[in-house]
Amino acid sequence: MGGDHAPESVVGGAKAALEEYDFIEQLILVGDEAKIKAEVDRQELKGRRFSILHASEVVDMHESPVEAIRRKKDSSISVSVDLVKKGECDAVVSAGNTGAAVAAATIKLRTLPGVERAGIASPLPNEYGPCNIMDAGANVDARPRHLLQYAIMGSVYARHVQGKRNPIVGLMSVGEEDSKGNEFTKEVFDLLKDTPLNFKGNVEGHDLFETPLDVVVCDGFVGNVVLKSCEATAKVMFKWLKHEIKTSPFRQLGALIAKGAFKATLERGNYEAYGGSPLLGVNGIVIIAHGASTPRAMKNAIRVAAESVRHEVNPHIQEEIEKFGRI
């Protein structure tokens, strides 16, 4: 029931995922049964690989996440996470209130042994493949050791799900020199440089898009601001471009000729292709989808969830956290 276009986009994404990915055994659509059933019928979603589980409540976007999870025991996100907790499902995907999804997962599933704080790994389009910002908003008051664990977990995800053999890790700062940053980032730098991770050092905003990087660590406050700023910049640039093209027939003709290039450029930065962001560190697979997710975005969020399960991301994270704890 979460997201700007629920349940239409969720049902559409579920239908597309079931048609395209035969490794998905079962999807459970959790929420208002009557509304979901009507949408399932409208989109002609059929077969035995999905079911509907009724949940009578929904967490609204303006609600306090922790309070909503405590008060609304029968919300769609709470019921979904409970399915993972009971072992009835392997993963949960939500395009609703991000804070509520993080709170439900943290409270109900807890973190993996040795993990102090969970973090959201949000992929950004980079010239060399997706660059994962971690944390993108789960924990705004992080400590240096939390960022060390983000680097470990992000590297595991990049290696096992995204196929990066030796993931490159960067630390978001205000300059590339080792001495740059505040006391917080300097302490994180010292922790990271003494690990076997493929640590590049400090990185800046432009590196997110043009430097070979697989994981960029920062606290959730910085990560969320960076992520939303990037999204807004991309959106407004295309808005300005469309406005300028319409001011002249010659520009419109040129735009028609370059239509393929515009489409390809838009696709390179399209969040729909990435689908969702994993909440790494909790004892279960939780994927946070964009609130404005389309059916395509939801389909890919479901794919990311299934791939995280298939590649055993959590056992690998636990193994690496234990290994680093002995260093």
C-alpha positions, 0 to 999 in steps of 0.5 A: 500500500506504500508509494505515490501510485499504490496499489497500481504500481505495486501490482504492476511491478509484481505482475512484471516480476512474475512474468520475467523472473522464474526464480521467484517462487511466490509473491505476497501482496500485503495490504487492503485486500479489497483494493488489491483484489480490484487492481489484480483483476484490472491488470489481469494478474493470474496464476498460483505464484502470488497471494493477497494478505489483508492488512487493515492499516497503512502508515502515512508519509507524515506519521512518526515512523516509530510511533506508527509501528508501535500503534499500527500493529496491522499496518501493511509494512508491519505485517510484511516484516512479520512475515520475514521474521516468522520465516514465511517470506525471505524478503520484504519490498516497500515503496512507502514511508522509508522511516517506517520500513527502517523502524519496522525492520530494526525493531522486529528483525533486529540487526545481524550479530556484530552490526551496530546500525543498519544502513541504506545503500542507494545506487547512483549512476556512475560511468563505471557502474552503480555507485552505492551511497551508504548510508542514505538516511537510515541513521543520521547520528552515526559514529565512526565505527558505524561507517566502517561497518557500512563500508564492509556491508556495502562492499559485500553487497557490491561484490555478491549482488552487483558482481564487483570483484574488488569493490572500491570504497570512498569516504565522502568529505570536503576534499580528496587530501587525507588531511581534509574533513572534520574530526568525524571523517578523519576518525573514519578515514583512520579506521578505513585505511587500516582494513583490507578493504579496497579503500580509495580515500576521501572523495567529493561530490563529483566523484560519485558520477565520474570516478571508479567507485562502488561504495561511498560511505557517509552518515545518513544525514549527509547521504540523504541530502546528497541523494535528494540533491542529485535527484532534484538536479537531474529532474530540473536539468531535464525540465530546463532543457525541455523549456529551452527546446520549445522556445525555437522551431530550430531547437525542436528540429534539433531535439527531434534529431537527437531524440535517441541521445536524449532517451539514452542519457535519461535511461542511464540515470533512471532510478527505475532500472535500479529498483530499490535500495537495500537496508543492509545490516538487519536480520532479513532482506529489506528493500526500500523502493522510491516513493514515486516508483513505477511498475518497472521500478517495483519490478526491479526492486523485487528483483533486487530482493530476490537476488539478495536472497539468492546470493546470501547477502546476509550470511556474507555480511555476518561472516565479514563483520566477524572477520573484521572484528578479529582484525 
